[in-house]
Amino acid sequence: MMAEAERIQAKPTIVLREESDEWAMLYDPDSGATYSLNPLGVTIWKQLDGSHDLNDIIAAVRRDYENLPENVRADVEQFLSTIKKL
């Protein structure tokens, strides 16, 4: 679990390439790895600029999407954990 006040910043060398329909690809030039993001993942990724904490990210998700599951916090934390491992 993440500290709620911890500011979260993506690795600055990772490139976000936005595709059609709000989907995107992340590319890590250091490893050559790619990872696809759905529109929700793109929303979260764009918050990883070092000035937002977990609560800010969840607020952005709630602002941009309707009919979210009750466990949206857990889903966001899982996404962050997954991309951190990548």
C-alpha positions as CSV (number, residue, x, y, z in Angstrom):
1,M,0.0,0.0,0.0
2,M,1.2,3.5,-0.8
3,A,1.5,6.4,1.5
4,E,-1.4,8.6,0.6
5,A,0.7,11.9,0.8
6,E,3.6,10.4,-1.2
7,R,4.0,12.3,-4.5
8,I,4.3,9.9,-7.4
9,Q,6.5,10.4,-10.4
10,A,7.0,8.2,-13.4
11,K,10.4,7.4,-14.6
12,P,11.2,10.4,-16.8
13,T,12.8,8.4,-19.7
14,I,9.6,6.5,-20.3
15,V,7.7,7.8,-23.4
16,L,3.9,8.0,-23.6
17,R,2.7,7.6,-27.1
18,E,-1.0,8.4,-27.4
19,E,-2.8,6.4,-30.1
20,S,-6.4,6.8,-31.4
21,D,-9.4,6.5,-29.1
22,E,-7.4,7.7,-26.1
23,W,-5.4,4.4,-25.9
24,A,-1.6,4.7,-25.5
25,M,1.7,2.9,-25.4
26,L,4.4,3.3,-22.8
27,Y,7.9,2.8,-24.1
28,D,11.0,2.4,-22.0
29,P,14.1,3.1,-24.2
30,D,16.4,1.7,-21.5
31,S,14.9,-1.8,-21.7
32,G,13.0,-1.6,-25.0
33,A,9.8,-2.7,-23.2
34,T,6.4,-1.5,-24.2
35,Y,3.1,-1.5,-22.3
36,S,-0.3,-0.6,-23.6
37,L,-2.6,1.6,-21.6
38,N,-6.4,1.9,-21.9
39,P,-8.0,5.3,-21.4
40,L,-8.1,4.9,-17.6
41,G,-4.4,4.0,-17.6
42,V,-3.7,7.1,-19.6
43,T,-5.5,9.3,-17.1
44,I,-3.5,7.8,-14.2
45,W,-0.2,8.0,-16.1
46,K,-0.7,11.7,-16.8
47,Q,-1.0,12.3,-13.0
48,L,2.5,10.8,-12.4
49,D,4.4,14.1,-12.8
50,G,5.6,14.2,-9.2
51,S,3.1,16.8,-8.1
52,H,0.2,14.4,-7.3
53,D,-0.3,11.9,-4.6
54,L,-2.6,8.9,-4.5
55,N,-5.6,11.0,-3.4
56,D,-5.1,13.4,-6.3
57,I,-4.9,10.6,-8.8
58,I,-8.1,9.0,-7.4
59,A,-9.8,12.4,-7.6
60,A,-8.8,12.7,-11.3
61,V,-10.1,9.3,-12.0
62,R,-13.4,10.1,-10.3
63,R,-13.6,13.4,-12.1
64,D,-13.1,11.8,-15.5
65,Y,-15.1,8.6,-15.2
66,E,-18.6,7.6,-14.2
67,N,-19.9,4.3,-12.7
68,L,-16.6,3.5,-11.0
69,P,-16.4,0.4,-8.8
70,E,-16.4,0.8,-5.0
71,N,-12.8,-0.4,-4.9
72,V,-11.4,2.2,-7.3
73,R,-8.6,3.0,-4.8
74,A,-7.5,-0.6,-4.8
75,D,-7.6,-0.7,-8.6
76,V,-5.5,2.5,-8.9
77,E,-3.0,1.1,-6.4
78,Q,-2.8,-2.2,-8.3
79,F,-2.2,-0.3,-11.6
80,L,0.6,1.7,-9.9
81,S,2.2,-1.4,-8.5
82,T,2.1,-3.1,-11.9
83,I,3.7,-0.3,-13.8
84,K,6.3,0.2,-11.1
85,K,7.4,-3.5,-11.6
86,L,7.6,-2.9,-15.4
